[in-house]
Amino acid sequence: MKLFPPAAITLLSTTLMSTAAAEPCAHGWTTIADARTSKARGVDLGEPGDSTGDLLTFDQPLLNETGEPIGTNSGFCVRTRIGHSYQCQWTLSLPDGTIQVAGREFDEGATMIPIVGGTGAYAGAAGEMRTVNNGDGTFTQTLYLDNNRQTTGNR
């Protein structure tokens, strides 16, 4: 098994906020993914180095905007386009339920990831999550739930 460089690994950390972490607003709500303490693990499945088919797995903490733990995000990504993007799927585990996201995550810049479902307070969740690499091993995540499918959890 080969470990990928931190820049490639931190790209994959994704998160969502807990209802205890922030209140939703017209612009979405924010949390921080912390890839500094639990880095993604890479499995080099293709040609040596960054290549199509390589796999990343992760189980990392989610923090609120003040740095307090609010949950975890666990999942995997498969390299689909070298130097461009991964195809990812992961589950964000929060105190009152889970949210599942899946889609393409870009190597650089902001990425919009579809919210494909949830459990508990997030049952039927739909919308998008915007993730931005802060360059310090953390990611700012903003969640935009589709109001027509938003659930009644402790928001």
RAMOQUI-V66621 format. One record per residue. N is the residue number from 0. SS is DSSP state (A for helix, B for strand, O for the rest). OMEGA is omega as a letter, one per 30 degrees, with the letter a starting at -180 (NA if undefined). D_LAST is the distance of its C-alpha to the last C-alpha in whole Angstrom. Layout:
((N:SS:OMEGA:D_LAST) (N:SS:OMEGA:D_LAST))
//
This chain:
((0:O:a:42) (1:O:l:41) (2:O:l:38) (3:O:l:37) (4:O:a:37) (5:A:a:34) (6:A:l:33) (7:A:a:33) (8:A:a:31) (9:A:l:29) (10:O:a:28) (11:O:a:27) (12:O:l:24) (13:O:a:20) (14:O:l:17) (15:O:a:13) (16:O:l:10) (17:O:l:9) (18:O:l:5) (19:O:a:7) (20:O:a:9) (21:O:l:8) (22:O:l:6) (23:O:l:7) (24:O:a:10) (25:O:a:13) (26:O:a:15) (27:O:l:12) (28:B:a:10) (29:B:l:13) (30:B:a:14) (31:B:l:18) (32:B:a:20) (33:B:l:22) (34:O:a:26) (35:O:a:28) (36:O:l:28) (37:O:a:28) (38:O:l:30) (39:O:l:30) (40:B:a:33) (41:B:l:35) (42:B:a:38) (43:O:a:41) (44:O:a:42) (45:O:l:43) (46:O:l:46) (47:O:a:46) (48:O:a:43) (49:O:a:41) (50:O:l:41) (51:O:l:40) (52:O:l:39) (53:O:a:38) (54:B:l:35) (55:B:l:32) (56:B:a:30) (57:B:l:27) (58:B:a:25) (59:B:l:23) (60:B:l:20) (61:B:a:17) (62:B:l:16) (63:O:a:14) (64:O:l:16) (65:O:l:18) (66:O:l:19) (67:O:l:17) (68:B:l:17) (69:B:a:14) (70:B:l:15) (71:B:l:18) (72:B:a:19) (73:B:l:23) (74:B:a:25) (75:B:l:28) (76:B:l:29) (77:B:l:33) (78:B:a:35) (79:B:l:36) (80:B:a:37) (81:O:l:39) (82:O:a:38) (83:O:a:35) (84:B:l:32) (85:B:l:31) (86:B:a:30) (87:B:l:27) (88:B:l:24) (89:B:a:22) (90:B:l:19) (91:B:a:16) (92:B:a:16) (93:B:a:12) (94:O:a:12) (95:O:l:10) (96:B:l:12) (97:B:l:14) (98:B:l:14) (99:B:l:18) (100:B:l:19) (101:B:l:23) (102:B:a:25) (103:B:l:28) (104:B:a:27) (105:B:l:30) (106:O:a:32) (107:O:l:31) (108:O:l:29) (109:O:l:25) (110:B:l:24) (111:B:a:22) (112:B:l:21) (113:B:l:20) (114:B:a:17) (115:B:l:19) (116:B:l:17) (117:B:l:15) (118:O:l:15) (119:A:a:13) (120:A:a:9) (121:A:l:10) (122:O:a:14) (123:O:a:15) (124:O:l:13) (125:O:l:16) (126:B:a:16) (127:B:l:17) (128:B:l:17) (129:B:l:19) (130:B:l:21) (131:B:l:23) (132:B:l:26) (133:O:l:26) (134:O:a:29) (135:O:a:29) (136:O:l:28) (137:B:a:24) (138:B:l:22) (139:B:a:19) (140:B:l:17) (141:B:a:15) (142:B:l:13) (143:B:l:13) (144:B:l:12) (145:O:a:14) (146:O:l:13) (147:O:a:15) (148:O:a:14) (149:O:a:10) (150:O:a:9) (151:O:l:7) (152:O:a:6) (153:O:a:4) (154:O:NA:0))
//
